[in-house]
Amino acid sequence: MNNREVCEYISTVEPHKNNEGKEYISDLCVKEGYGQTCGGYLKDCEKKGMKSAEPSQKEHFLDYYGDKGEKSPTYYFLRCPQLLLFIAEIAGLSSERLENAFEILKAYENSENLRNKEKNGNYIWERQVFRDFKSQMCISDVVRIIRKAKDWDGVKDKVKEL
């Protein structure tokens, strides 16, 4: 699939609530003060008067990738923890893996006293914790599956195997 096809699918998902009716872990990340807290999409939203848990990661994704059209997804280069969580979650990664990844992030931020502190999307870039976080979500595999799949049912079927 390409970015246009991914954005078309994402535009159909409910903001803040996953298929099970639960809040996306990526949105919980924001609400609980973990992950990126300033700059980038959050700076743009601040100008629009949106509160900290807005926009949803759905909106974040669509704003960032909506103009990339037919290009192939390159999501494994992302640095924003909550957007990576969102991609893995909508792709159907198990809640156990998602929660484990979130716990890795929370443990690091708590140990470094970073929770609810101002931090941009690069704050864990090139650190072991970021590699562990991404590895727990199998993000390279998830992206490869998205790129090769013909539709989201195919994505979800393959990602369930991870």
Secondary structure, DSSP 8 states (H G I E B T S, - for coil): --HHHHHHHHTTS-SSB-TTSSB-HHHHHHHTT-S--SSHHHHHHHHTT--TT-S-HHHHHHHHHTT-TTS---GGG---HHHHHHHHHHTT--HHHHHHHHHHHHHHHHHTT-TTS---TTTTTTSHHHHHHHHHTTHHHHHHHHHH-SSHHHHHHHHTT-
